[in-house]
Amino acid sequence: MLQFTALPAPLVVDQDKSMSMMVDEENSYPCRRCLEDGHLGEEILLVSYDPFLAASPYTGPGPVFVHRKDCTPYKCDGSVPGQQSRRLLSVRAYDVNHLMVECDVVEGKDLAEKAESFFASANVKYLHAHYARPGCFAVRIDKA
C-alpha cells in the first residue's frame, strides 16, 4: 500500500514571497494542502515551499498553490489522489541520504505502478512527485 502525503514539511506562508490569485480555469491551481483543484472564482495563494525534511543537494523552495481559506488537509486512503491521477508527473526516488537514485515521467494513471516499481529497490526510501510540465512539487509517496 502507498502513503501519499500532501505537505511533508511544514508550510510557512511568507507574505513577501506569496501571491494571491483567482482561479480562472477548471482543473488548474492544484492545492497542495487538500489535494483538490481550486474552483472557479476561488482565491488561492501561490507560495514558496520546500518539501524536504532533511538537508540534501536536492532541497530548495519552489512554487505551489494552496487555498487562501483553510481547507481540509488531505487524508490518504492508499489510492492515488485524483489530482495526481489526471496529470503528467515526474517521479523522483530518494534514498536514506536524501539523494535521488531513480526518476521517470509517467501519466498519473500509472503512478501507483511506477511507485511500486521504485519501491522494489532496497535503496529507495521515499518518492516525490512533481507536475512534469511546470515542475512544481505535487506529493510525497512512502511505502505504507
VOKEDREN-350636 format. One line per 3 residues: their letters; for each residue x, y negated, z negated of N, C-alpha, C, O. Coordinates in Angstrom, 2 decimals. Layout:
N
A = X Y Z X Y Z X Y Z X Y Z  ...
END
This chain:
144
MLQ = 0.84 1.18 0.00 0.00 0.00 0.00 0.89 -1.25 0.00 1.96 -1.27 -0.61  0.43 -2.27 0.69 1.18 -3.52 0.78 0.57 -4.57 -0.14 -0.65 -4.62 -0.34  1.44 -5.41 -0.71 1.02 -6.52 -1.57 1.35 -7.83 -0.85 2.52 -8.10 -0.56
FTA = 0.32 -8.64 -0.56 0.51 -9.93 0.09 0.41 -11.03 -0.96 -0.57 -11.09 -1.71  1.41 -11.90 -1.01 1.45 -13.00 -1.98 1.47 -14.31 -1.21 2.37 -14.57 -0.42  0.46 -15.12 -1.46 0.30 -16.37 -0.71 1.45 -17.36 -0.98 2.09 -17.82 -0.04
LPA = 1.70 -17.67 -2.22 2.75 -18.62 -2.59 3.65 -17.97 -3.64 3.38 -18.09 -4.83  4.70 -17.28 -3.21 5.54 -16.56 -4.17 6.30 -17.47 -5.14 6.51 -17.09 -6.29  6.70 -18.63 -4.70 7.38 -19.60 -5.56 6.38 -20.70 -5.92 5.42 -20.92 -5.19
PLV = 6.61 -21.38 -7.04 5.68 -22.46 -7.41 5.58 -23.53 -6.32 6.57 -23.89 -5.68  4.37 -24.02 -6.14 4.12 -25.10 -5.18 4.13 -26.42 -5.95 3.34 -26.63 -6.86  5.04 -27.30 -5.57 5.11 -28.64 -6.16 4.82 -29.62 -5.03 5.57 -29.71 -4.06
VDQ = 3.73 -30.37 -5.18 3.36 -31.33 -4.15 4.01 -32.67 -4.48 3.59 -33.36 -5.40  5.02 -33.02 -3.71 5.71 -34.30 -3.84 5.00 -35.28 -2.91 5.04 -35.13 -1.69  4.36 -36.29 -3.48 3.59 -37.25 -2.69 4.44 -37.94 -1.63 3.93 -38.32 -0.57
DKS = 5.73 -38.11 -1.90 6.62 -38.75 -0.92 6.95 -37.83 0.25 7.38 -38.30 1.31  6.75 -36.52 0.06 7.08 -35.56 1.12 5.85 -34.81 1.60 5.96 -33.69 2.11  4.67 -35.40 1.44 3.45 -34.75 1.90 2.62 -35.73 2.71 2.82 -36.94 2.65
MSM = 1.69 -35.17 3.47 0.85 -35.98 4.34 -0.56 -35.40 4.32 -0.75 -34.19 4.43  -1.55 -36.27 4.19 -2.94 -35.85 4.22 -3.42 -35.84 5.67 -3.13 -36.75 6.44  -4.17 -34.79 6.02 -4.67 -34.65 7.39 -6.12 -34.17 7.34 -6.55 -33.57 6.35
MVD = -6.88 -34.42 8.41 -8.24 -33.91 8.55 -8.23 -32.76 9.54 -7.63 -32.86 10.62  -8.87 -31.68 9.19 -8.95 -30.52 10.08 -9.82 -30.91 11.27 -10.97 -31.30 11.11  -9.25 -30.81 12.47 -9.95 -31.23 13.68 -10.09 -30.10 14.70 -10.52 -30.33 15.83
EEN = -9.72 -28.88 14.29 -9.79 -27.74 15.20 -9.98 -26.46 14.38 -9.28 -26.25 13.40  -10.92 -25.61 14.79 -11.13 -24.34 14.11 -9.90 -23.44 14.24 -9.13 -23.56 15.19  -9.73 -22.53 13.27 -8.62 -21.58 13.25 -7.26 -22.27 13.31 -6.33 -21.79 13.96
SYP = -7.18 -23.38 12.63 -5.90 -24.09 12.52 -5.77 -24.56 11.08 -6.67 -24.33 10.27  -4.69 -25.19 10.74 -4.45 -25.68 9.39 -4.62 -24.56 8.35 -5.51 -24.63 7.50  -3.79 -23.52 8.42 -3.93 -22.38 7.52 -3.42 -22.70 6.10 -2.23 -22.92 5.90
CRR = -4.33 -22.72 5.13 -3.97 -23.00 3.74 -3.18 -21.81 3.20 -3.61 -20.67 3.32  -2.03 -22.08 2.59 -1.20 -21.02 2.04 -1.61 -20.64 0.63 -1.11 -19.64 0.10  -2.48 -21.39 0.00 -2.93 -21.06 -1.36 -4.02 -19.99 -1.33 -3.94 -19.00 -2.06
CLE = -5.04 -20.20 -0.50 -6.18 -19.27 -0.45 -6.12 -18.34 0.78 -6.91 -17.40 0.87  -5.21 -18.60 1.69 -5.06 -17.86 2.95 -6.33 -17.90 3.79 -6.70 -16.92 4.43  -6.99 -19.06 3.77 -8.14 -19.34 4.64 -7.78 -20.55 5.49 -7.06 -21.44 5.04
DGH = -8.27 -20.59 6.71 -8.06 -21.77 7.56 -8.97 -22.90 7.10 -10.07 -22.66 6.59  -8.50 -24.13 7.29 -9.33 -25.27 6.96 -10.56 -25.33 7.86 -10.54 -24.82 8.98  -11.63 -25.94 7.35 -12.87 -26.11 8.11 -12.91 -27.51 8.70 -12.33 -28.44 8.14
LGE = -13.59 -27.66 9.82 -13.69 -28.96 10.49 -14.10 -30.04 9.50 -15.04 -29.86 8.73  -13.38 -31.17 9.53 -13.67 -32.31 8.68 -13.11 -32.21 7.27 -13.23 -33.15 6.49  -12.50 -31.09 6.93 -11.93 -30.88 5.60 -10.56 -31.55 5.51 -9.81 -31.57 6.48
EIL = -10.25 -32.08 4.34 -8.95 -32.71 4.14 -7.96 -31.65 3.68 -8.26 -30.82 2.81  -6.78 -31.69 4.26 -5.74 -30.71 3.97 -4.42 -31.45 3.85 -4.23 -32.49 4.48  -3.51 -30.93 3.06 -2.20 -31.54 2.89 -1.14 -30.75 3.64 -1.15 -29.52 3.66
LVS = -0.23 -31.47 4.26 0.97 -30.87 4.83 2.08 -31.18 3.83 2.41 -32.34 3.59  2.65 -30.12 3.25 3.65 -30.29 2.20 4.91 -29.50 2.52 4.91 -28.62 3.38  5.97 -29.83 1.83 7.23 -29.11 1.96 7.25 -27.99 0.92 6.92 -28.22 -0.25
YDP = 7.64 -26.78 1.35 7.60 -25.63 0.46 8.73 -24.66 0.77 9.04 -24.40 1.93  9.35 -24.13 -0.28 10.40 -23.11 -0.15 9.91 -21.83 -0.83 9.75 -21.83 -2.05  9.68 -20.75 -0.08 9.10 -19.53 -0.66 10.08 -18.62 -1.39 9.66 -17.60 -1.94
FLA = 11.35 -18.95 -1.41 12.33 -18.06 -2.03 12.33 -18.19 -3.55 12.15 -19.28 -4.09  12.52 -17.07 -4.22 12.55 -17.03 -5.67 13.97 -17.01 -6.23 14.15 -17.03 -7.44  14.97 -16.98 -5.37 16.37 -16.94 -5.79 17.23 -17.63 -4.73 16.78 -17.92 -3.62
ASP = 18.47 -17.89 -5.10 19.40 -18.54 -4.18 19.76 -17.60 -3.02 19.96 -16.40 -3.21  19.82 -18.17 -1.84 20.17 -17.42 -0.63 20.52 -18.43 0.46 20.01 -19.55 0.45  21.38 -18.05 1.40 21.62 -18.93 2.54 20.36 -19.17 3.38 20.32 -20.09 4.18
YTG = 19.33 -18.33 3.18 18.10 -18.45 3.98 17.07 -19.38 3.34 16.05 -19.67 3.95  17.33 -19.84 2.12 16.37 -20.72 1.47 16.33 -22.07 2.18 17.24 -22.44 2.91  15.26 -22.76 1.94 15.11 -24.11 2.49 13.64 -24.43 2.65 12.84 -23.58 3.05
PGP = 13.28 -25.65 2.34 11.88 -26.03 2.46 11.44 -26.14 3.91 12.23 -26.45 4.80  10.16 -25.87 4.12 9.55 -26.02 5.43 8.11 -26.46 5.24 7.60 -26.42 4.12  7.45 -26.88 6.30 6.10 -27.40 6.18 5.05 -26.28 6.05 5.13 -25.26 6.73
VFV = 4.09 -26.49 5.16 2.93 -25.61 5.02 1.71 -26.47 4.72 1.82 -27.58 4.22  0.54 -25.93 5.03 -0.72 -26.60 4.72 -1.33 -26.00 3.45 -1.24 -24.80 3.22  -1.94 -26.87 2.64 -2.75 -26.44 1.50 -3.97 -27.36 1.43 -3.88 -28.53 1.79
HRK = -5.09 -26.83 0.97 -6.27 -27.67 0.80 -5.98 -28.79 -0.19 -5.29 -28.58 -1.19  -6.48 -29.98 0.09 -6.30 -31.10 -0.85 -7.04 -30.79 -2.14 -6.49 -30.99 -3.23  -8.28 -30.32 -2.03 -9.05 -29.94 -3.21 -8.66 -28.52 -3.60 -8.26 -27.72 -2.76
DCT = -8.79 -28.23 -4.88 -8.46 -26.89 -5.34 -9.26 -25.84 -4.58 -10.45 -26.02 -4.31  -8.60 -24.77 -4.25 -9.26 -23.63 -3.61 -8.91 -22.40 -4.42 -7.98 -22.43 -5.23  -9.63 -21.35 -4.22 -9.40 -20.12 -4.98 -8.14 -19.43 -4.48 -8.07 -19.06 -3.31
PYK = -7.14 -19.26 -5.35 -5.92 -18.57 -4.91 -6.23 -17.18 -4.36 -7.11 -16.48 -4.85  -5.49 -16.80 -3.33 -5.68 -15.51 -2.67 -5.43 -14.36 -3.63 -4.47 -14.38 -4.40  -6.31 -13.37 -3.59 -6.16 -12.12 -4.36 -6.04 -10.98 -3.35 -6.94 -10.76 -2.54
CDG = -4.95 -10.27 -3.41 -4.67 -9.20 -2.44 -5.48 -7.95 -2.73 -5.59 -7.51 -3.88  -6.05 -7.37 -1.67 -6.74 -6.09 -1.79 -5.98 -4.98 -1.05 -6.50 -3.87 -0.89  -4.75 -5.28 -0.61 -3.93 -4.29 0.08 -4.02 -4.34 1.59 -3.21 -3.74 2.28
SVP = -5.02 -5.07 2.11 -5.15 -5.18 3.56 -4.52 -6.48 4.04 -4.31 -7.41 3.26  -4.22 -6.52 5.33 -3.63 -7.73 5.92 -4.67 -8.86 5.88 -5.78 -8.68 6.37  -4.32 -10.01 5.31 -5.26 -11.13 5.28 -5.66 -11.53 6.71 -4.85 -11.49 7.63
GQQ = -6.92 -11.93 6.86 -7.42 -12.33 8.17 -6.61 -13.44 8.81 -6.41 -13.45 10.02  -6.13 -14.37 7.99 -5.33 -15.49 8.51 -4.10 -14.98 9.25 -3.71 -15.55 10.26  -3.48 -13.93 8.76 -2.30 -13.38 9.40 -2.66 -12.41 10.53 -1.93 -12.32 11.51
SRR = -3.75 -11.69 10.39 -4.07 -10.66 11.38 -4.39 -11.23 12.76 -4.32 -10.50 13.75  -4.74 -12.50 12.85 -5.09 -13.08 14.15 -4.02 -14.02 14.73 -4.28 -14.76 15.67  -2.82 -13.97 14.16 -1.75 -14.85 14.64 -0.50 -14.05 15.02 -0.30 -12.93 14.56
LLS = 0.32 -14.65 15.86 1.63 -14.09 16.20 2.57 -14.42 15.04 2.66 -15.57 14.61  3.28 -13.40 14.54 4.10 -13.56 13.34 5.55 -13.17 13.58 5.85 -12.25 14.34  6.43 -13.87 12.92 7.82 -13.49 12.80 7.96 -12.85 11.43 7.67 -13.49 10.42
VRA = 8.41 -11.60 11.38 8.53 -10.89 10.11 10.01 -10.71 9.81 10.77 -10.21 10.64  10.40 -11.12 8.61 11.80 -11.07 8.21 11.94 -10.23 6.95 11.25 -10.47 5.96  12.82 -9.25 6.97 13.04 -8.34 5.84 14.30 -8.76 5.10 15.33 -9.05 5.71
YDV = 14.21 -8.79 3.76 15.32 -9.21 2.91 15.70 -8.10 1.94 14.86 -7.30 1.53  16.99 -8.06 1.58 17.48 -7.07 0.63 17.48 -7.66 -0.79 16.99 -8.76 -1.01  18.05 -6.93 -1.75 18.07 -7.37 -3.14 18.90 -8.64 -3.34 18.72 -9.35 -4.32
NHL = 19.79 -8.92 -2.42 20.62 -10.14 -2.48 20.00 -11.30 -1.72 20.63 -12.35 -1.56  18.76 -11.11 -1.24 18.01 -12.14 -0.51 18.65 -12.49 0.83 18.59 -13.62 1.30  19.28 -11.47 1.43 19.86 -11.62 2.76 18.97 -10.91 3.77 18.46 -9.82 3.49
MVE = 18.78 -11.52 4.93 17.94 -10.92 5.96 18.65 -9.69 6.54 19.80 -9.77 6.95  17.93 -8.56 6.56 18.51 -7.33 7.08 17.77 -6.79 8.30 18.29 -5.93 9.01  16.56 -7.30 8.55 15.76 -6.91 9.72 14.86 -8.08 10.08 14.56 -8.93 9.24
CDV = 14.43 -8.12 11.34 13.45 -9.12 11.75 12.81 -8.69 13.06 13.40 -7.94 13.84  11.60 -9.18 13.29 10.90 -8.87 14.53 9.73 -9.83 14.67 9.35 -10.50 13.71  9.16 -9.90 15.86 7.96 -10.69 16.13 6.85 -9.71 16.49 7.03 -8.84 17.34
VEG = 5.69 -9.86 15.81 4.58 -8.94 16.04 3.26 -9.70 16.08 3.13 -10.79 15.51  2.30 -9.12 16.76 0.93 -9.62 16.67 0.42 -9.27 15.27 0.76 -8.22 14.73  -0.37 -10.14 14.69 -0.85 -9.93 13.33 -1.57 -8.61 13.14 -1.50 -8.02 12.06
KDL = -2.27 -8.14 14.16 -2.98 -6.87 14.05 -2.01 -5.70 13.83 -2.42 -4.64 13.38  -0.73 -5.90 14.14 0.29 -4.87 13.98 1.19 -5.10 12.76 2.19 -4.40 12.57  0.82 -6.09 11.92 1.67 -6.46 10.79 1.85 -5.31 9.80 2.98 -5.05 9.38
AEK = 0.80 -4.63 9.41 0.92 -3.56 8.42 1.87 -2.47 8.90 2.71 -1.98 8.14  1.72 -2.09 10.17 2.60 -1.05 10.73 4.06 -1.49 10.73 4.96 -0.72 10.38  4.31 -2.75 11.13 5.68 -3.28 11.14 6.24 -3.35 9.72 7.39 -2.99 9.49
AES = 5.42 -3.82 8.78 5.88 -3.92 7.39 6.26 -2.55 6.86 7.31 -2.39 6.24  5.42 -1.56 7.09 5.71 -0.20 6.62 7.00 0.33 7.24 7.77 1.02 6.58  7.23 0.01 8.51 8.47 0.49 9.15 9.69 -0.18 8.53 10.73 0.47 8.37
FFA = 9.60 -1.46 8.18 10.71 -2.14 7.50 10.94 -1.54 6.11 12.09 -1.32 5.72  9.86 -1.28 5.37 9.99 -0.74 4.02 10.50 0.70 4.01 10.87 1.21 2.95  10.53 1.35 5.15 11.10 2.70 5.23 12.60 2.68 4.97 13.18 3.71 4.62
SAN = 13.22 1.52 5.15 14.65 1.37 4.88 14.86 1.09 3.40 14.19 0.23 2.82  15.79 1.80 2.78 16.10 1.60 1.36 16.67 0.20 1.10 16.63 -0.27 -0.04  17.20 -0.45 2.13 17.80 -1.78 1.96 16.76 -2.89 1.81 17.09 -3.97 1.31
VKY = 15.53 -2.66 2.24 14.53 -3.73 2.28 13.81 -3.84 0.94 13.21 -2.88 0.46  13.89 -5.03 0.34 13.25 -5.32 -0.95 11.90 -6.02 -0.75 10.93 -5.68 -1.44  11.82 -6.98 0.18 10.58 -7.72 0.43 10.63 -8.33 1.82 11.68 -8.36 2.47
LHA = 9.48 -8.82 2.28 9.36 -9.43 3.61 8.77 -10.83 3.48 8.03 -11.12 2.54  9.12 -11.67 4.43 8.44 -12.94 4.63 7.86 -12.91 6.04 8.54 -12.53 7.00  6.61 -13.32 6.15 6.01 -13.50 7.47 5.90 -15.00 7.71 5.52 -15.75 6.82
HYA = 6.24 -15.41 8.91 6.14 -16.81 9.33 5.27 -16.84 10.58 5.23 -15.88 11.34  4.59 -17.95 10.79 3.85 -18.12 12.04 4.90 -18.34 13.12 5.67 -19.29 13.06  4.91 -17.45 14.11 6.01 -17.38 15.06 6.20 -18.64 15.89 7.33 -19.05 16.14
RPG = 5.12 -19.26 16.31 5.30 -20.43 17.17 5.78 -21.65 16.38 6.81 -22.22 16.74  5.08 -22.09 15.32 5.58 -23.24 14.59 6.70 -22.89 13.62 7.46 -23.77 13.21  6.82 -21.62 13.24 7.91 -21.19 12.36 7.64 -21.38 10.88 8.55 -21.16 10.07
CFA = 6.45 -21.79 10.49 6.13 -22.06 9.09 5.92 -20.77 8.30 5.40 -19.79 8.83  6.32 -20.79 7.03 6.09 -19.66 6.14 4.61 -19.36 6.05 3.79 -20.27 5.96  4.27 -18.06 6.08 2.87 -17.64 6.01 2.55 -16.90 4.72 1.62 -17.26 4.01
VRI = 3.33 -15.85 4.41 3.02 -14.98 3.27 4.21 -14.10 2.95 5.00 -13.76 3.83  4.33 -13.74 1.67 5.33 -12.75 1.27 4.66 -11.38 1.21 3.49 -11.27 0.83  5.41 -10.35 1.57 4.88 -8.99 1.56 5.83 -8.11 0.74 7.05 -8.11 0.95
DKA = 5.26 -7.36 -0.20 6.01 -6.41 -1.00 5.34 -5.05 -0.86 4.18 -4.95 -0.47  6.08 -4.02 -1.19 5.53 -2.67 -1.25 4.91 -2.53 -2.63 5.60 -2.67 -3.64  3.60 -2.25 -2.69 2.90 -2.16 -3.98 3.18 -0.82 -4.65 2.68 -0.56 -5.75
END
